[in-house]
Amino acid sequence: MAAAGLTPLTGPQTAALIADQLRELIIEGVFRPGEQVGEAFLAGRLQVSRGPVREALQRLAQEGLVVSHRNRGMFVVELAPRDIAEIYSARAALELAAADDLAGRAAPERAAVAARLRAIIEPMPAHVRRGDWPAVARADLAFHSTLVARTGNGRLTRIYATLAAETRICMLDLGRAYLRPQDLPGEHHRLVDLLEAGDGPELRTAIRAHLSTAVDDLQQLMRERGGGPHGPAESGPAVPSRSKHTP
């Protein structure tokens, strides 16, 4: 039950703190896509007034994590195949900008970023062997979020954080979110190798291919599940790619 993930706030009772806690619970699947997040329920569970809860939910609505249905309240967003294409198209734009920035830096700085990224994906093969898809997803998105964050561009990082959260929501009801999980560690290591070598053009190509494959996988899995809340899958803006991975 969603209530099990909520704990009373002991510090200043601010909307930002409430939004942070709710965001994490949504991303972790404690509140499921399509589930109502009631203002009165949250206020009681968090032991705060309804005002800060209302403001926190408005923040999450601005981030696209919850939606308001007239006369019904706030609900966790449900995403369809078209949404996946849009999310990954936006992710590609930000990750390509980060790649251009980082690949152009001095070798010692590139090596430091590469070491951090390799540490994040080191446990990924073990997660894949166990079929622990939530752990795979956390490592996957931590990798890409860190790639963007290491630019030091705070605005880029904040925008990307919302896209990463939406990506996690895409994966929540799929059971598995990867059609070719055995390829994931190698794909990520290739991105790191290209970054460390400072090969910007090849890094851009590899990022496009990696994200394009992810879109195809998620859309196919979502179609198999039933097409998402918006009915049958619609085509959306694709992630540009000059090459495709094969199984």
Secondary structure, DSSP 8 states (H G I E B T S, - for coil): -GGGG-----S---HHHHHHHHHHHHHTTSS-TT-B--HHHHHHHHTS-HHHHHHHHHHHHHHTSEEEETTTEEEE----HHHHHHHHHHHHHHHHHHHHHHHTS-HHHHHHHHHHHHHHHTTHHHHHHHT-HHHHHHHHHHHHHHHHHTT--HHHHHHHHHHHHHHHHHHTTSS---S-GGGHHHHHHHHHHHHHHT-HHHHHHHHHHHHHHHHHHHHHHHHHHTS-TTSS---------S-----
